[in-house]
Amino acid sequence: MRRQDGSAGGTFRGQVAPPVPLDGPKGVEDDKETAKQRLQRLIRDFAHDAVGTGLGVEVQYETLASAPTATQDGTLEAMLRMDRRLSCVEIWPLGTTESTLQGREPLLKIPLQQVSGIVKRTVSDAEEFAEAGSSPSRYSSSRATCTLAIIRQPDIHGQQPELRITFDNSIARDRAYTCLRIFQMSVDQSSHEVANSNDAEGKADTPEFRQDVDAPVDKVLEA
């Protein structure tokens, strides 16, 4: 009878050696890094769209009722854009392009420093709004999952109305929600540095992903 050699194939007397773990601490770190890279790519793509061509959306905000194409409750088709520093949400007339921005002002500007919350709307929200009579006619339960709300901080006159933005689908809504939350955290984190910086104006002069959003990205991954 042949004697089994413990030096061959990691066995000893017929016993198979335990498998070497394929995914240890390094594997976890690799997964986290991959997730971070995916999130950074998501942010870059959204920033490129928001600063470049803009995003076609439907918005509802009370003060927009005076806009030419708006309904009485301030609902209209528009373009969602951001400034080149990714620090301000802008609502422009539908069809606005980069070439037609020069010398014009958006219908609405909301600096992220003045935002107290960014939330995803749900079907239950739509039902509550309908019961309270505060929902625009086209804000139905079926569209609630495509809508997010930007809630502004109160001003000297009290609570300001929220800006509701409805996208084509829930995936587009979720992408905007994630990116806007990260931009908001980035603005909060760097606001004191920007105030004291002489070259703050050119800090993010392109729509490319800024290095100062790394910390908020890590915070999202840890959540």
Disulfide bonds with the S-S distance in Angstrom:
none
